[in-house]
């Protein structure tokens, strides 16, 4: 079966979104646990429990992040080129923060010195907190438009210098989006720790999950109000036929008040995404309160899916809007790879993704169970 070009463009928009949601759910619980590490673990043994909850799986979970980046590169090369140029310093900051994770997990407990271990505890915190924040900041800037344009050769150019590129990204709305990202991932990590630990660690994790779910819900609602009243959206006025060769400069785009809410007017069913984000966070609070971490993990995952989907649906069909030359904005219709590339990638996903999911489930099934202080003491030399 050969799918038409327009359908494949839409499918890959959905697949990239699904990969980002998968990354938030899988690696989000690792980063969230890292964000809570110095606080839910009050001594070395308790912190080793937290580390060993996520230690066996964190590298496999991070593959979702790598896969999402690879999918963007292959499906939307123009977006990859423009984003990794404009967000270069932010991406480097994320990369440097992530360096702490493999080294911290593997070497933190190799030396018994308290200062060594405490330093790596904070290193693991940085390795979770910085990416959690920056990912949200990136989405916040996309909703406001990015200061780039395409020349006649379709090369991207940015305003400002590379060294100062990070400062404008840290604007108030983007920081609010960063707080949403940090809070929802931290809440997710708290639910995961509540599910996989016992005693005081589980209790502290439960309270953390409730607190950060409340922050996520409140900030998400505030961001929606902010977008509605203070941030102009983008709207396509005219564009070539969907099956034409991709050319980002062949369309006409306007910046208009309320344009980011067009999707909810034209397709009311889209309101399910922000509703899921808010209701999922609220249910996570309730389920954590009554100590049902398994169900809370499901609702936390649904909340993150709703929040991420809200950003994607609000911007549809835009992927990377341009704030200085709106016609240069990149959309799912004019930024993708060729028909052949999208087709080959599509069938690769259809074949390989179920295998990856089955293997992931098998790994968690084989290594399932509560992690306790007694277990850590029993296998002190083999545990993380």
N, C-alpha and C positions, 0 to 999 in steps of 0.2 A: 504494500500500500504506500502510495506517494502522496503526502499531504501538500496542499498548495502553500505558497510562500506566505500569504497573509496569515493563515492558520498557524504556521510554524512560528511566526514572529510573536503571536499572542501566546502560544504554548510556552515559548522560552521565557517570556515575561513571567508567566506563572511558575515555571520551574525554578528560575533564579529566586523568586520570592519564597518558594518552598525550601530552597537550600538555605536561605537566610533564616527562615523560621526554624529549620532543623538545627542550624548552628546555634541559635539562641537557646533552644531547648536542651541540646546535648552538651555543648561547651559552656552554655550559660550557667549550668549548675556547678561546673568546675570553677568558673570565674567567681560566681556568687559565693561559693564556699571559701575561696581565697579571700574575698572581700571581708568575710566574717572571721577568718582564721585568728587574727590577734585578739578578737573580742569574745568569741564563744569558747575558746580554749584558754583557760586561765593559768595553766602550767604546761610543762613540756609534754607530759603524757597525754593530756587532753588535746593539745595541738597535733600530736602525732595521730590521734584518732581521726581528726578532721582531715589530715593529709592522706591518710590511708583509705578514707571513704572515696576520694576522687583519684588517688594515685594510680590505681590499675587501669583507669579508663581515660584519663585526661588527653593523652596523645591521640587515641583513636577518635575521641570526640572533636578534637581540633581539626581533624581531616575535613569536617564539614566546612570550616572556614576556608581552608585551602581549596576545596572543591568549588565553593561559591566564587572565590577569586578567579579560579581557572575557568569557570562557566562564563563569568563576565568577560574575560579576555577572549574566549572563543566565540561567544554568542554576540557580544557587543564590543568589538575591538575599539570603536571610536570612543565609547564611554570609558573603557579601561584606560585608553591613552589620555583622555582629558582629565579623568578623575585622579589618576595616579600622578599627574603633573600638578594639578591645582591643590591636591591634598597631600602633596609629597612630604612636607614636614610632619603633618599629622600621622601619616602612615609610618614614617620613620619612628615617631614617638611610640606608636603601638608596637612596632617591631622590636624596639629596644626594651620595652616593658615585657614583651613576651619572652625575651631571652631569660628572664628570671625563672620562668616556669620549669623547663627541663632540668636546668642545673639545680634549682631549689629542690625539686622533688627527689632527684637522685642523690644529691650530696648533703642535703640539710642535716640528716641524721647520721652521717658517716663519722662525724666528730662530736664528742660529748660536751665540748665547751659551750656553756650557756650563751655567751655572747655571739658565737658562730651561729647557733641555732636561732636565736632571736633575730639576728640580722637577716637570715634567710626567710624567717616567718614574715618579716616586713617586705622582703623581696617578692614573696609569693602574693602578698597583698597588692603590691604595685603591679604585678603581672596580671592580676584580675581587674583591679580598679581602673587603671588607665585605659585599657581597651574598652571596658564597659562604658566609660564616660565618652571616649572619642567616637565610638560607633554612633551614639546618640547625637553628638555634636555634628557629625557628618550629615545625618538625616535632617537635622535642624537647618543646616545651610542649604541643602538641596531644596527644601520647601521655600526658602527665601530667594533662591537663584544664586548661581555661582558666577563670579566675574571673569568669564572667558568668552572668546568669540572664535569663529572659524574663518580663515582667510579663503581665497578662491581656490587654493589647493587642498582645502579641508584640513589644514593644520591648525591645532588649537593654540591660542595665545591667552595669557593671563595678565590682568592688571597687577602691578606691584612686583616686588622682587621675591625671589625664592626664600631668602632669609627671614623676611617679614610676613611670609604667607600664613603662618600659624595664628598670628595675633587677630586678624579680622574674623577668623573662623570662630573665635571665642566670644561671640556677641551674646547678648542676653537671651534671645529666644533659643539659640543653639545650645547654650548652657542648660536651659530648661529641658530641652530634648535630651541632653546628656544626663541630667538628673533622672529623667524617666527611664532611660536605658540602664543606668547604674542601679536604680531602685528595683526595677523588675527582675534583673539578673540576680541581684543580691537576695531578693525575696525567694526566687527560684532555688538558689543555693541553700537558703535557710530551710526550705521545705525538704530538699533532698537530704540535708543533714538530720533533720527531724525524723525522716524515714529510716535512715541507716545507722543512727546512733541511739544510745540509751542515756538515762539519768540526767545529770545537770547539763550535759552538752545538748541533748535533744530538747531540753526545756529552754535553754538560752536560744537555740536555733528556732524553736517555735515562736518565741516572742519577737525575734528578729524578722522572721517571715511575715508576721502580722504587721509589724511596724513598717517595713519596706513595701509591703503590698498596699498599705494605706497611702504611703508617699507616692507610689507609682500611680495609683488611682486618682489622687488629688492633682498631681502634676499633669497627668494626661488630660484630665478635664480642663485644667487651666490652659494647656497648650491649644486645645480645640477652640476655646474662647478667644485666645490670642490670635490664632490664624483667622478666625471669622471676622474679627473687628480690626486687626492691625496689619495683616500680611496679605498683599495682593498675590493672586495666583496667575497662572498662565493658561491661555486658551488658543487653540489652533483655529485660525480664520479660514485658511485655504491650504490645501496640500495636494500633491500629485496622486495618481491612482496608487492603491495599496500594493499592486503587483509590479510597480515600476522599480527600476534600480534605485537603491537607497541613495538619497542625496539630501543631507540635513538642511541645505540652503535653499531648497526648492519650495519650502512652505512659508506661510506668513503667520506670525504669532503675535498676539497682543497680551499685555499685562493688564489684568482687570481685577477689580475688587470682587471678592467672593468666588473667583474662578475655581479655587480648589474645592469648592462645594458643589460644582456642577454634576459630579458623578452621583451624588446623593439625590439631586433633583431629577436627573434623567433615569437613574436606576435605583429606586428607593430601597431595593433589597441590599444595597451596599451598606446601609446603616447597621447591618448586622455586625460588621467588623468593629467599629468603635463600641458598640453595645457589648460585644464579646470581651473587648479589652477591659471595660469597666466592671461588668458583671463577674468575669473570671477573677479579677483581683478581689472583688468583694467576697466571692465564695471561698477564695483562698484564705481570707481572714477568718471567716466563719468555721471552715473545716480545720484550720490550724487551732482555732480556739477550742474546738471539741476533740482535738487530738486525733484527727483522721488524715495523717500525712499522705497516704496513698492517693486518696481522692483530691487532696490539696495539690499534689504534684500535677494531676491532670488539669485542674482548673487554672493553676499557674501557667502551665504550658498553653492552654487555650487563651489565657489573657495576653501572653506575649504574642501569640499568633494574631490575635485581634489588633493589638497595637501596631505591629509591623505591617499587617494588611491595611490598616487605616492609612498609614503613610503612603503605601504603594497605590491604593485605590484613589486617594485624594489627588495624587500627582498624575494619574493615568491620563493620556498615554506618555507623559513626559518621564524621562529617566534622569536627565541632568539639564535643568533649565538654565539659560544664560541671562544674567541680570543686566548685562551691558549691551547685548545684541540679541534680543529675544528670538529672532529668526534662526540663530545658530543653535538654539536649544536642541538637545538630542532626545528623540522619542523612540518607542519600540518599533515604529514603522520605518524610520530612516537611519537607525544606528546599527542594525544587525549585520551579521556576516551573510555570506551568499546562501542561496536556497540549498545547495548541495551540502555546505558545512552544517547548516541547521538540521538537515535531514539525517546526516551521518551521526551527529551528536545525539539527536533524539532517540535513534534506535540503540545507541550505546547506553543511554540512560535507561531505556525500557528493559534492556537485558541485564545491566550490571547493578542498578539501584536495588532491586529486590534481593540480590545476593548480598549486597552490603548490609541491608537492613536485617536480613536473617542472621548474618554473622554477628552483627551488633547485639541482637537479642540473645543469641547463644552465649556470647561473652558475659553479658550481664546475668544470665541465668546461672552460668557455671560459677560465677564469683559473687552470688547474691548472699546476703546475710548482714546481720548487725555487726558493726565494728565497735569493740569495747576496749577499755583500758587494760583489762585482764588479758585480752588477746594480744595486744601490743606488747605487754610485758613478757608474754609467753614466747613470742617470736621476735624479740627485740632486734636481733641481728639481721633478720630477713625482711622486716617491715620497713616501710618508708620512714 
